[in-house]
Amino acid sequence: MAESYYYRVLDAVRRSITERHLLEAGDRVAVAVSGGADSVALLRILLELRNELGIVLSVAHFHHQIRGVEADADAQFVRDLAGRFGLEFHFGSGDAPSCSRDRKVSLETAARELRHRWFAQLLEDRKAEKIATAHTLDDQAETVLMRIVRGAGTRGLAAIAPVHREKHLIRPLLEVSRADIQSYLDSLKQAWREDSSNRDLSHTRNRLRHELLPQLEREFNPSIKRTLSDLAEVARAEEQFWNTQVAALLPRLMREGKPTRSGRRNTGDASKTMALDLAELRALPLALARRVLRAAVEREFGVELEFKHTEKAVQFLSRGHRSKASGLPGGLEMTLTFRELQLSRVCEDEAGAYQYRLPVPGEIEVPEISCKVYARLIHVGKARVSGYNPAQLLDRALLAPELTVRNWRAGDKFLPAHSRSPKKVKELLQPARLGRELSVAERRRWPVIESGGQIVWMRGFQPGAAVSDEAKEAVLIEETPIATGAGH
């Protein structure tokens, strides 16, 4: 029986990797191992398959500073496991409780944000090319059920994707149940760590896991987990189809800026005004109109509309011209003209704008973001032996004598690492790219540094132009918090 679980799990993961193109020969994969059964099983499975797949493995463990001695023991367990198999071990840590309090988010959300930020750093430092996480079929079912309970459309029901290409995350265990995983580990006589917080019923997910899902299995559908996982798969395919349709429609419907009497459009304030062709929008099927509205607002303003907001916008379309309505997130206002639905941001806080000169080397206080910004001059040869990350350095020879620290503006573009061409700053500030959602104030004040009219640095992103071996001096940009000024 143990042998059957062993091969069943291996075959399921092999099939998932192959059919979903999760890995390619030569990939360097950091396996995120918490010490729990799922992540330990993922490591053991990929160790079994690595020669067949032609991949290079390492182990990544993040300490959230939540469970004290128990978490310390988890970290040592994972370190020993990596050593047992001769794998490179990456260790990161972050204060999730403090992050939760400071950002007023749940402990689970804070822990995930810190963990994913560290994953991104591993990728930037070229420690790995992909991160493998151990989400299972049970995790998928729990996520779908949680979103049904809280309310979600098909985007939410798509739940956990097998691959997140922007973050370089893969999830090879989504077709494997937690029960099969534990049987697989038993067949190997492989120990794992139990996280006591998984039994804490004050957490919604734990109540779903230990109370609601077992009741649904007993009294309604013994295969409820597979049913919910299949629902996520259907929803994900639906989303892919609709996203393709919307991407084809948006360029035809969208107009940036306000129309002028000459018939041209004033795009100098394009971040504050966007319009959609009214006749074409009204002619769309309801499902498509909802998605076009939601996608247009998200793309141009970085605001995600909930269902109630989308419905408000749809109902507004039936009004007469010159109608106005506010109440959308992000301070957005809708206006109907004869030909267009116009959306504008009307509550921009111009007092939040700032601009300061930064000498090189030198420092400047920026009270709007409660930070002091430093430009440190570093000899490149020294940097390479002193622990600096060369990927974070700017070539001094390519910079102006003085830099400008300011908040980003409409039309700004920045070339981040691993990109072939500059990206709009407003797109980089999307939660999927940045790794977390910003408040309106945070987004408005997000700092960039300009040299000779070009954005050369942006908080949260590694610059795309690495310092060459021929460079003699480099500039390192650093931030430290100050006690006064507006928070960020």
C-alpha positions in Angstrom: 0.0 0.0 0.0 2.8 2.4 0.9 4.5 1.7 -2.4 1.3 2.6 -4.3 1.1 6.0 -2.6 4.8 6.6 -3.5 4.3 6.0 -7.2 0.8 7.7 -7.3 2.2 10.9 -5.9 5.3 10.9 -8.1 3.2 10.3 -11.2 0.7 13.0 -10.4 3.5 15.6 -9.9 5.4 14.5 -13.0 2.2 14.8 -15.0 1.4 18.3 -13.6 4.9 19.6 -14.3 4.9 18.2 -17.9 1.3 19.2 -18.9 1.5 22.7 -17.4 5.1 23.3 -18.5 6.2 24.3 -15.0 9.8 23.4 -15.4 12.4 23.2 -18.1 15.8 21.4 -18.2 18.4 23.7 -16.6 16.0 25.6 -14.3 17.5 26.5 -10.9 14.6 26.0 -8.5 14.4 27.1 -4.9 11.9 24.9 -3.0 10.1 26.9 -0.3 10.2 24.5 2.7 8.5 25.5 5.9 9.1 22.1 7.5 5.5 21.0 7.3 4.4 17.8 5.5 3.5 19.5 2.2 6.7 21.4 1.7 8.9 18.5 2.9 7.1 16.2 0.5 7.6 18.7 -2.4 11.3 18.7 -1.7 11.5 14.9 -1.6 9.5 14.5 -4.8 11.6 17.1 -6.7 14.7 15.3 -5.5 13.3 12.1 -7.0 12.6 13.8 -10.3 15.5 16.2 -10.6 17.7 14.0 -12.8 14.8 13.1 -15.0 13.8 16.8 -15.3 17.4 18.2 -15.5 16.9 20.8 -12.8 19.1 22.2 -10.0 17.5 22.4 -6.6 18.1 24.5 -3.5 16.1 25.0 -0.3 14.5 28.3 0.9 13.1 28.9 4.4 11.5 32.1 5.7 11.2 32.7 9.4 8.1 34.9 10.1 9.0 35.6 13.8 5.6 34.4 14.9 6.0 31.1 17.0 9.3 31.7 18.9 11.2 28.6 19.8 8.9 26.4 17.8 9.7 28.4 14.6 13.4 28.3 15.4 13.3 24.5 15.6 11.5 24.5 12.2 14.3 26.5 10.7 16.9 24.1 12.1 15.0 21.1 10.8 14.9 22.5 7.3 18.5 23.5 7.4 19.5 20.0 8.4 17.2 18.5 5.7 19.0 20.6 3.1 22.4 19.5 4.4 21.3 15.9 4.4 20.8 16.1 0.6 23.7 18.4 -0.1 21.5 21.3 -1.2 22.2 25.1 -0.9 20.2 26.6 1.9 18.7 30.1 1.7 17.4 31.7 5.0 15.2 34.8 5.3 13.3 36.4 8.1 10.8 39.2 8.7 8.7 40.4 11.6 5.2 39.5 10.5 3.5 40.6 13.7 5.0 44.1 13.5 4.1 44.3 9.8 0.6 43.2 10.6 0.2 46.0 13.2 1.8 48.7 11.1 -0.1 47.9 7.9 -3.4 47.0 9.7 -3.6 43.7 7.8 -4.1 40.2 9.0 -1.1 38.2 10.3 -1.5 35.8 7.4 -1.5 38.6 4.8 1.6 40.2 6.5 3.5 36.9 6.5 2.7 36.3 2.9 3.8 39.8 1.8 7.1 39.4 3.7 7.7 36.0 2.3 6.9 36.9 -1.3 9.1 40.0 -1.0 12.0 37.7 0.1 11.3 35.3 -2.8 11.5 38.3 -5.2 14.9 39.2 -3.7 16.2 35.6 -4.2 15.3 35.9 -7.8 16.8 39.3 -8.2 20.0 38.1 -6.6 20.0 35.2 -9.1 19.9 32.6 -6.3 17.2 30.8 -8.3 15.1 31.2 -11.5 11.9 29.8 -10.1 10.4 29.3 -6.6 8.4 26.1 -6.0 5.7 26.3 -3.3 3.8 23.3 -1.8 0.1 24.3 -2.3 -2.0 21.2 -2.5 -5.4 20.2 -3.7 -6.7 20.7 -0.2 -5.3 24.3 -0.2 -7.0 24.9 -3.5 -10.3 23.6 -2.2 -10.0 25.7 1.0 -9.2 28.9 -1.0 -12.2 28.4 -3.3 -14.5 27.8 -0.4 -13.2 30.8 1.5 -13.8 33.0 -1.5 -17.3 31.6 -2.1 -18.1 32.4 1.6 -16.7 35.9 1.3 -18.0 36.6 -2.2 -16.1 36.3 -5.4 -16.5 36.3 -9.2 -14.7 34.0 -11.6 -11.4 35.8 -11.1 -11.6 35.0 -7.4 -12.8 31.4 -7.9 -9.7 30.8 -10.1 -8.0 30.8 -6.7 -4.4 29.3 -6.7 -2.8 29.2 -10.2 -0.3 26.4 -11.0 2.1 29.0 -12.2 2.6 32.8 -11.5 4.8 33.9 -14.3 5.5 37.4 -13.1 6.7 36.2 -9.7 8.3 33.0 -11.2 6.3 30.8 -8.8 5.3 27.2 -9.6 3.0 24.9 -7.6 3.5 21.3 -8.6 1.3 19.7 -5.9 -2.1 21.2 -6.8 -3.3 17.9 -8.0 -2.2 16.0 -4.9 -4.3 15.7 -1.7 -2.8 16.3 1.7 -3.7 12.7 2.8 -1.7 11.2 -0.2 1.2 13.5 0.7 1.4 12.2 4.3 1.1 8.6 3.0 3.9 9.3 0.6 6.1 10.6 3.5 5.2 7.6 5.6 6.4 5.4 2.8 9.8 7.1 2.9 9.9 7.2 6.7 10.4 10.9 6.3 9.6 13.1 9.4 8.1 16.6 9.2 7.2 19.4 11.6 3.7 20.2 12.8 2.8 23.9 13.0 0.7 24.4 16.1 -0.9 27.5 14.6 -2.7 25.3 12.1 -5.0 24.2 14.9 -5.9 27.7 16.0 -9.6 28.0 15.1 -9.5 31.8 15.5 -8.2 31.8 11.9 -10.9 31.5 9.2 -9.0 29.1 7.0 -8.5 26.7 10.0 -12.2 26.7 10.7 -12.9 25.9 7.1 -10.2 23.2 7.1 -11.2 21.5 10.4 -14.9 22.1 10.6 -16.7 23.2 7.4 -14.9 21.0 4.8 -15.2 17.8 6.9 -18.9 18.5 7.4 -19.4 19.0 3.7 -17.5 15.7 3.0 -19.5 13.8 5.5 -23.0 15.1 4.8 -23.0 16.5 1.2 -20.2 15.4 -1.1 -17.4 13.0 -0.2 -15.4 14.4 -3.2 -16.0 18.1 -2.3 -12.3 18.9 -2.4 -11.9 17.6 -5.9 -15.1 19.4 -6.9 -13.9 22.7 -5.6 -10.5 22.2 -7.2 -12.2 21.5 -10.6 -14.3 24.7 -10.1 -11.0 26.6 -9.8 -9.7 25.1 -13.0 -12.9 26.0 -14.9 -12.8 29.5 -13.6 -9.2 30.0 -14.5 -9.9 28.9 -18.1 -12.9 31.3 -18.2 -10.7 34.1 -17.0 -8.0 33.4 -19.6 -10.7 33.5 -22.4 -12.3 36.8 -21.1 -8.9 38.4 -20.6 -8.1 37.8 -24.3 -11.4 39.3 -25.3 -11.0 42.4 -23.2 -7.4 42.9 -24.3 -8.6 43.0 -27.9 -11.4 45.4 -27.2 -9.7 47.9 -24.9 -7.6 49.7 -27.6 -10.7 50.3 -29.7 -12.8 51.6 -26.8 -10.4 53.6 -24.7 -9.4 57.2 -25.1 -6.8 59.0 -22.9 -7.3 62.6 -21.8 -10.2 65.0 -22.4 -11.5 66.0 -25.8 -10.9 69.6 -27.0 -13.0 71.7 -29.3 -10.7 70.9 -32.2 -11.5 67.3 -31.9 -8.1 66.4 -30.5 -7.5 65.1 -27.0 -5.6 66.7 -24.2 -3.4 63.9 -22.9 -1.2 66.0 -20.7 -3.4 64.9 -17.8 -3.9 61.3 -19.0 -3.4 59.8 -15.5 -6.5 61.8 -14.3 -8.9 61.3 -17.2 -9.8 58.3 -19.4 -12.8 57.8 -21.6 -14.6 54.8 -23.2 -16.7 54.9 -26.3 -20.2 55.1 -25.0 -22.1 53.5 -28.0 -19.7 50.6 -28.2 -19.8 50.0 -24.5 -23.6 50.0 -24.3 -23.7 47.5 -27.2 -21.6 45.0 -25.4 -23.1 42.0 -23.6 -23.4 42.6 -19.9 -20.6 40.2 -18.9 -18.2 41.8 -21.3 -19.2 45.4 -20.4 -18.4 44.6 -16.7 -15.0 43.2 -17.6 -14.1 46.1 -19.9 -15.0 48.6 -17.2 -13.1 46.8 -14.5 -10.0 46.3 -16.8 -9.9 49.9 -18.0 -10.0 51.3 -14.5 -7.4 48.9 -13.2 -5.1 49.6 -16.1 -5.3 53.4 -16.1 -5.8 54.1 -12.4 -4.5 51.1 -10.6 -7.8 50.6 -8.9 -9.6 47.2 -8.5 -13.3 47.5 -8.7 -15.5 45.2 -6.5 -18.7 43.9 -8.0 -20.8 46.6 -6.3 -18.7 49.3 -7.9 -18.8 47.6 -11.4 -22.6 47.4 -11.1 -22.8 51.1 -10.2 -20.8 51.9 -13.4 -23.0 49.6 -15.5 -26.2 51.2 -14.2 -24.7 54.7 -14.8 -24.4 53.9 -18.5 -28.2 54.1 -18.9 -28.4 57.7 -17.7 -28.6 60.8 -20.0 -25.6 62.8 -21.1 -24.0 65.3 -18.7 -24.7 63.0 -15.8 -22.1 62.7 -13.1 -21.5 60.2 -10.3 -18.7 59.6 -7.8 -18.2 57.0 -5.1 -15.9 54.7 -6.9 -12.7 53.6 -5.2 -9.6 55.8 -5.6 -11.5 59.0 -5.8 -12.8 58.3 -9.3 -15.7 60.2 -10.8 -17.8 59.2 -13.8 -19.2 61.6 -16.4 -21.5 60.9 -19.4 -21.1 63.0 -22.6 -22.9 62.4 -25.9 -20.2 60.0 -27.0 -18.2 58.9 -24.0 -18.1 57.6 -20.5 -15.3 59.6 -18.9 -13.6 58.6 -15.7 -11.5 61.1 -13.8 -9.6 61.1 -10.5 -10.9 64.1 -8.6 -9.3 63.8 -5.2 -5.6 64.0 -6.1 -3.7 65.5 -3.2 -1.4 67.9 -4.8 0.1 68.7 -1.4 1.5 65.2 -1.5 3.7 66.0 -4.5 7.4 66.7 -3.8 10.7 67.2 -5.5 14.2 67.5 -3.9 17.7 67.8 -5.2 20.1 65.0 -4.1 23.8 65.6 -4.5 26.1 62.6 -5.2 27.4 61.7 -2.7 24.8 63.2 -0.3 21.6 62.9 1.5 18.2 64.5 1.7 15.2 64.3 4.0 11.9 63.6 2.3 9.2 64.3 5.0 6.3 63.3 2.6 7.5 59.7 2.8 9.0 59.9 6.3 12.4 58.9 4.9 16.0 60.1 4.5 17.4 59.2 1.1 21.1 58.7 0.7 23.3 58.6 -2.5 26.5 56.8 -1.4 29.5 56.8 -3.7 31.3 53.4 -3.8 34.4 52.3 -5.6 33.3 49.4 -7.8 36.3 47.2 -7.0 35.6 47.7 -3.3 31.9 47.1 -3.8 32.6 43.7 -5.3 34.5 42.6 -2.2 32.4 44.3 0.5 29.1 42.5 0.2 27.3 45.0 -1.9 24.9 43.6 -4.4 26.2 44.9 -7.8 22.6 44.6 -9.2 21.5 47.4 -6.9 24.3 49.8 -8.0 24.1 52.6 -10.5 27.0 53.5 -12.8 28.3 56.9 -11.6 29.6 57.8 -15.1 26.1 57.6 -16.5 24.5 59.9 -13.9 24.1 63.6 -13.7 26.2 65.5 -11.0 22.9 65.9 -9.1 19.9 63.7 -8.9 16.2 64.5 -8.3 14.1 62.7 -5.7 10.4 63.1 -6.4 7.1 61.3 -6.4 6.2 59.6 -9.7 4.1 61.4 -12.3 1.8 60.5 -15.2 3.9 59.2 -18.1 6.9 58.2 -16.0 8.7 55.0 -17.2 11.3 52.9 -15.6 13.4 50.0 -16.8 13.4 47.3 -14.0 15.7 44.3 -14.0 14.8 41.3 -16.2 12.8 43.6 -18.6 13.6 44.3 -22.2 12.0 47.7 -22.4 10.9 50.5 -19.9 7.6 50.0 -18.2 5.0 52.6 -17.1 5.5 53.3 -13.4 1.7 53.1 -12.8 1.8 49.5 -14.1 4.8 48.6 -11.9 2.7 49.8 -8.9 0.1 47.2 -9.5 -0.2 44.7 -6.6 0.8 41.8 -8.9 4.1 43.5 -9.8 4.9 45.1 -6.5 3.9 42.2 -4.3 1.4 44.1 -2.2 -1.5 46.6 -2.5 -0.8 50.3 -1.9 -3.1 52.8 -0.3 -4.1 55.8 -2.4 -1.6 58.0 -0.4 1.2 55.5 -0.6 0.7 55.1 -4.4 0.6 58.9 -4.9 3.8 59.5 -3.0 5.8 56.5 -4.2 9.4 57.8 -4.7 11.6 57.7 -7.9 14.9 59.2 -8.6 15.6 61.1 -11.9 18.9 61.8 -13.6 18.9 64.1 -16.7 15.1 63.6 -17.2 15.3 59.8 -16.9 14.0 57.6 -14.1 17.1 55.6 -12.9 15.8 54.3 -9.5 12.4 53.3 -8.2 11.6 52.0 -4.7 10.9 48.3 -4.6 12.6 47.5 -8.0 16.1 46.6 -9.0 17.3 48.8 -11.8 17.7 47.2 -15.2 21.1 48.6 -16.2 23.7 46.7 -14.2 27.1 48.3 -13.4 29.6 47.2 -16.0 33.0 45.7 -15.1 34.7 48.7 -16.6 32.9 51.1 -14.3 35.2 52.8 -11.6 32.5 54.3 -9.3 29.0 53.4 -8.5 26.1 55.0 -6.6 24.1 53.1 -4.0 20.6 54.5 -3.2 19.4 53.8 0.4 16.5 54.9 2.5 16.1 55.1 6.3 12.9 56.1 8.1 12.7 59.4 10.0 10.3 60.2 12.8 8.6 63.2 11.3 6.4 63.8 8.2 3.7 61.8 6.5 3.8 58.0 6.8 4.3 55.7 3.8 
